[in-house]
Amino acid sequence: MRRIFYYISLACIVTAIMSCTYSKEFTTDYYKQNESLLQSILQRYKSLNNKRPFSLEIKDRALTRIGLEIHTDTIRYIYNFRLDETYFLDTMAKYQLDIKEMSRLINDMQKAHCTWITSLDYYESGARKELIFISVRHKKLNAFLRPEKYFTLAFFDRPQPFDSKGRLLDRADRKTLRKINGEIFRSIKPGVFYAIMENFR
């Protein structure tokens, strides 16, 4: 009985170590391979979001169902539909969203395995800034006996400070780790940070 427990424990430890290594390799490779596509997603989203604030979710693995959140000053409207439904086009027209650009955004998100994109306002020295979140679901982040993980990217509109381990720091004192949604983010390049999360948003 002890031997069985030993082998099970050893297998779990090896699996955990291998999955962590795999995740680190994924974060490095994925961004390099998809940087131009991610920048396209970022710019398309910014352009559309400046006219009508919204968040967009691709809800299924087949990448055919989406969730759309329309933001106003007082209310958040939530819609769910399939891409082949006329309701999707009607909703775009209702909120005066550019249908062609929205379709291109969704296509780019599908190519990059993105599941979620949204914006967040924050303030530095009293000035309003914008942060864009993009979450990625990818089979390479899955591991045996572990919950599904998401590769979440945070795009700042200016370079941010980070420590010797690449961890995002608070801009005011440059010593305190700055967490986003309770997670530690690490630098990929100036202004771009990432975290591996259990939730896509």
JOTAFEN-V661317 format. One record per residue. N is the residue number from 1. NEAR is the number of other C-alpha atoms within 10 Angstrom. D_FIRST is the distance of its C-alpha to the first C-alpha in Angstrom with 1 decimal. Layout:
N | NEAR | D_FIRST
N | NEAR | D_FIRST
//
This chain:
1 | 5 | 0.0
2 | 7 | 3.8
3 | 8 | 5.4
4 | 9 | 5.2
5 | 10 | 6.4
6 | 11 | 8.6
7 | 11 | 10.1
8 | 11 | 10.8
9 | 12 | 12.4
10 | 12 | 14.3
11 | 11 | 15.6
12 | 15 | 16.8
13 | 12 | 18.6
14 | 10 | 20.2
15 | 16 | 21.3
16 | 16 | 22.9
17 | 10 | 24.7
18 | 12 | 26.0
19 | 18 | 27.2
20 | 13 | 29.0
21 | 11 | 30.8
22 | 15 | 31.6
23 | 18 | 33.2
24 | 12 | 35.3
25 | 13 | 36.6
26 | 16 | 37.3
27 | 18 | 39.5
28 | 11 | 41.5
29 | 11 | 42.1
30 | 15 | 42.6
31 | 16 | 45.4
32 | 11 | 47.3
33 | 11 | 47.2
34 | 13 | 48.3
35 | 12 | 50.5
36 | 11 | 53.7
37 | 14 | 52.2
38 | 19 | 50.8
39 | 12 | 54.2
40 | 16 | 55.9
41 | 21 | 53.6
42 | 20 | 54.4
43 | 12 | 58.1
44 | 17 | 58.3
45 | 24 | 56.4
46 | 17 | 58.6
47 | 13 | 61.7
48 | 17 | 60.7
49 | 17 | 59.2
50 | 9 | 62.4
51 | 12 | 64.4
52 | 16 | 61.9
53 | 19 | 58.7
54 | 21 | 55.6
55 | 18 | 51.9
56 | 23 | 50.5
57 | 23 | 47.1
58 | 23 | 45.9
59 | 16 | 43.6
60 | 10 | 41.9
61 | 12 | 40.3
62 | 8 | 43.2
63 | 19 | 45.5
64 | 14 | 48.0
65 | 16 | 47.7
66 | 19 | 48.9
67 | 16 | 49.2
68 | 20 | 52.3
69 | 16 | 53.0
70 | 16 | 56.7
71 | 15 | 57.4
72 | 11 | 60.5
73 | 6 | 61.6
74 | 5 | 60.5
75 | 8 | 58.4
76 | 13 | 55.5
77 | 10 | 55.9
78 | 13 | 52.7
79 | 14 | 53.1
80 | 15 | 50.7
81 | 16 | 51.9
82 | 15 | 51.4
83 | 15 | 53.5
84 | 10 | 55.4
85 | 10 | 56.7
86 | 10 | 60.3
87 | 14 | 59.1
88 | 18 | 57.7
89 | 15 | 61.2
90 | 12 | 62.9
91 | 15 | 60.6
92 | 15 | 61.4
93 | 12 | 65.1
94 | 9 | 64.9
95 | 11 | 63.6
96 | 12 | 65.8
97 | 18 | 62.9
98 | 16 | 63.9
99 | 15 | 62.4
100 | 9 | 62.6
101 | 14 | 61.0
102 | 16 | 58.3
103 | 13 | 57.5
104 | 16 | 57.4
105 | 20 | 55.1
106 | 23 | 52.7
107 | 15 | 52.9
108 | 18 | 52.1
109 | 26 | 49.1
110 | 17 | 47.8
111 | 13 | 48.2
112 | 21 | 46.4
113 | 17 | 43.6
114 | 26 | 44.8
115 | 27 | 43.7
116 | 22 | 45.7
117 | 23 | 48.8
118 | 20 | 50.6
119 | 18 | 52.8
120 | 11 | 52.7
121 | 9 | 55.6
122 | 11 | 55.3
123 | 9 | 57.9
124 | 9 | 58.7
125 | 7 | 61.7
126 | 7 | 62.9
127 | 7 | 62.9
128 | 9 | 61.0
129 | 13 | 58.6
130 | 14 | 56.5
131 | 16 | 52.8
132 | 18 | 51.5
133 | 20 | 47.8
134 | 25 | 46.5
135 | 27 | 42.9
136 | 22 | 41.4
137 | 20 | 38.6
138 | 18 | 37.4
139 | 10 | 34.6
140 | 13 | 33.9
141 | 22 | 32.7
142 | 16 | 30.0
143 | 17 | 26.4
144 | 10 | 23.1
145 | 9 | 21.5
146 | 13 | 24.5
147 | 12 | 27.7
148 | 16 | 30.9
149 | 22 | 33.0
150 | 23 | 36.7
151 | 23 | 38.9
152 | 26 | 41.6
153 | 24 | 44.8
154 | 22 | 47.4
155 | 21 | 50.9
156 | 17 | 53.3
157 | 13 | 57.0
158 | 11 | 57.3
159 | 13 | 55.3
160 | 17 | 52.9
161 | 19 | 51.8
162 | 22 | 48.4
163 | 14 | 46.8
164 | 6 | 45.7
165 | 8 | 42.4
166 | 14 | 44.3
167 | 21 | 43.4
168 | 26 | 46.1
169 | 20 | 48.2
170 | 15 | 50.6
171 | 15 | 54.1
172 | 10 | 55.7
173 | 9 | 54.1
174 | 14 | 52.2
175 | 13 | 49.3
176 | 14 | 47.4
177 | 18 | 44.9
178 | 18 | 46.2
179 | 13 | 43.6
180 | 11 | 44.3
181 | 8 | 42.6
182 | 7 | 40.2
183 | 13 | 39.2
184 | 17 | 40.0
185 | 24 | 42.1
186 | 20 | 42.6
187 | 21 | 45.7
188 | 17 | 46.3
189 | 12 | 50.1
190 | 14 | 52.8
191 | 16 | 52.5
192 | 20 | 49.4
193 | 23 | 45.9
194 | 24 | 42.5
195 | 20 | 39.2
196 | 21 | 36.0
197 | 17 | 35.5
198 | 13 | 33.5
199 | 12 | 36.8
200 | 20 | 39.7
201 | 15 | 42.3
//
